[in-house]
Amino acid sequence: MSIANNLNKIKNTLPEHVILVAVSKTKPISDLMEAYNAGQRIFGENKIQEMTDKYEKMPKDIQWHMIGHVQTNKVKYMAPYVSLIHGVDSFKLLKEINKQAAKNNRIINCLLQIHIAEEETKFGLDETELDEMLKQIQHDKETFRNIKIAGLMGMATFTENQNQIKKEFLRLKSIFDKLNTEHFKLNTLSMGMSGDYELAISCGSTMVRIGSSIFGNRNYQ
Ligand SMILES: *Cc1c(COP(=O)(O)O)cnc(C)c1O
């Protein structure tokens, strides 16, 4: 199967309201261009350096999403062009994004990453930290005018147990719904990858991040 075929097959199964992020980390530009030529305009990367290299070499109508863990000191390299940052998991990081966005005269869209998995290793905020952060942002709206909290992102536990994954996705969806009734107008719920995106969509995902089902398995050296 070619990249274009994989892409079209997935796009045909997605409901209209679900946005597809093609996760192209570790893949060469020729692969990304194949997806681009098949109509894909949103790409997800998890390393700022790699994303910036690709941004510089590729057509300018692409939206670049940072889906990985972000180090505060590297925000400045993507601030001029990044379209959505999925993994915002600390107030310190959010402040830096706001600062760099202001320097570039932009508003940068952010998703707050929520810890829903059982594993200790996955990044993200717990519900108390989330509430704390939202309070601080609301309290200081004037300062935070260069960021927009567009929604939430989460990653389920790496397991074969569909019930467990479903439980975690539903938890994230309920946090999302609760915030929408309380303070915020969030429109994006980023959850679901190659192995679990159909389940994620059935649990309310509005944005799926799919890599290997489009580009094939990744080769880490
Ligand atoms: C790599 C990655 C993906 C894509 O994973 P696949 O299983 O290849 O679809 C999605 N989200 C995040 C945060 C990732 O790091």
PDBQT file of the ligand as one rigid body, heavy atoms in Angstrom, charges set to zero:
ROOT
HETATM    1  C1  LIG A 301       3.937   8.965  17.567  1.00  0.00    +0.000 C 
HETATM    2  C2  LIG A 301       2.713   9.555  18.131  1.00  0.00    +0.000 A 
HETATM    3  C3  LIG A 301       1.462   9.308  17.551  1.00  0.00    +0.000 A 
HETATM    4  C4  LIG A 301       1.251   8.397  16.353  1.00  0.00    +0.000 C 
HETATM    5  O1  LIG A 301       1.402   7.071  16.716  1.00  0.00    +0.000 OA
HETATM    6  P1  LIG A 301       1.011   5.877  15.708  1.00  0.00    +0.000 P 
HETATM    7  O2  LIG A 301       0.779   4.729  16.595  1.00  0.00    +0.000 OA
HETATM    8  O3  LIG A 301       2.157   5.699  14.782  1.00  0.00    +0.000 OA
HETATM    9  O4  LIG A 301      -0.224   6.301  14.978  1.00  0.00    +0.000 OA
HETATM   10  C5  LIG A 301       0.366   9.934  18.119  1.00  0.00    +0.000 A 
HETATM   11  N1  LIG A 301       0.474  10.752  19.174  1.00  0.00    +0.000 NA
HETATM   12  C6  LIG A 301       1.653  11.005  19.763  1.00  0.00    +0.000 A 
HETATM   13  C7  LIG A 301       1.707  11.920  20.930  1.00  0.00    +0.000 C 
HETATM   14  C8  LIG A 301       2.808  10.414  19.258  1.00  0.00    +0.000 A 
HETATM   15  O5  LIG A 301       3.989  10.672  19.860  1.00  0.00    +0.000 OA
ENDROOT
TORSDOF 0
